[in-house]
Amino acid sequence: ITSSCAARIRQLASTRPNPDRVYLRLYVDAGGCSGFQYKFLLLSEDNDDGTNNIDSQDDEEEEDGTIDPEEDVIFLKDGMRVVIDQTSLDLLRGSTIDYVQEMIRSSFAVVGNPQSESACGCGSSFAVKNFESNPALD
């Protein structure tokens, strides 16, 4: 997790009623133009205001903010938390989670994913190396 990512989580959390309870959830979902896509949700353990999903293109996802200690892994950087479920972690292991600011967009991003064989142009989806041994489990 980069310092830029942690700083952006802190900035977004500061707009919430309980900023210390806010975290970034990252998971991998089937879909996107390359087979799998990265999803980022800004959540609060309180589910404080109902505006949890920062991926504005996919508002159908509803998360309650619960962290499952048996399924989720919590990563800390500069006091900010990124939570990844075990299944997604297998597809993200070795990656860097960043907040990238470009002229045309700013977003959280997965960078340098060693599990990725190829990615789409915008970087929000990817194909898994050795897909036959790592099929999508829907």
N, C-alpha and C positions, 0 to 999 in steps of 0.2 A: 504494500500500500504506500503510495507516494505522499509526500507532505502536501502536495497540491490537492490530492483527494481528501485528506484529513481536514484541510483548511476549508474546503467547500462544504463538507458535511457539517463542520462547526458553524459555518455561516448560515446554512439552511436551518440547522437545529435552533439557532438563536431566534428564529422567527416563530418558534413553537412555544406553547405554554410551559412545557417541561423539557428544556433542551438536553438535560443530562440523561433523559430516557430515550433519546432519538438515536437511531443507527441506520446504516445503509445495508439493505439486504441485496445480495447479488445471487442470481440463480441462472441456470441454463435451461432453456425451454426448447422443445422441438419447433421448428419453423424457420422463418427467414429465408433469404434467397440461397443460403449455402447449407441448410439442413438443421442447424442449431442456432439459437440466438441468445444473446446476453440480455438479461432483464435486471434493472436496478429499481429498487423501491426504497424510498425514504420512509421509515416507519418509526413509531413510538411504541414503547411497551405499554403505554397508556391508551393507545389508539385515540389520541386526544382530539383530533379535529376532522377526521374523515378525508383529509387530503394527502393520503399516504403515497400514492403512486406518482413518481416523478417522470415516468415514461408516458407522456401525454398521448402517444399514439395507441395505447392499449389500456383504456380505463376499465375494462371488464374485470381485471384482477382485483380481488378484495383480500386484504391481509389484515389480521387482527393485531399484529405486532408482537405476538408471542414468540419467544425464543425457546425452542425445544432442546434441552440440554443433552438429550440422547441422539438427536439428529443434526443439530446445528453446531458449527465451529465458529467461534468468535475470534476475530483478529483485531488487535489494537494498534493504532498509530496516533501518536500525539494526543492520546486520551479519547480518540474517536473510534467507534466500533464499526466493523464490516462483518456481517454475518452471512455464512455460506452453508447450505445444507450439504450433507455428505455426498449425495449423488452428484450434485453440481461440482463439488470440490474435485472429484475424480476427473472431470473435464476441464478444470481450471488450474490444477496443480502446476506450480512453477510460473504462473502468470503474474503480471504486475497490474494492480488496479490503480488507475490514474484519473485525474480530472484534467481534461484537455480543453484549452481555449484556442479556438481558431477564428479567423475572420468571419466565417459564415455560420459557425455553431460552436457551442460549448457544451460538453457532456462528460459524464463518467465514461470510462473506457477500459476495456481489458487489453493490455499491451503484451506482446511477446508470449502468447500462449503456446507452449511447446506441444500441447495436445492437438493443436489446429494444423490441418494440412493446407487449408486455403481459407480465405475470408472474402466477404463481399467488399465492395469499394468503400462503403461508409464504415466498415469495421464492426457493425452490430451483429453480424452473424458469421458462422464459420462451419467448416466441414471437419470432422474428426479424423485424425490419422488412424489407419487400420480400422475403418468403420465396421468391417465384418466381425471383428472381435469386440467392438463397442457399439452395438446397435442401439437405436432409440428405444427406450422403454416406455411406451405410452399405454 
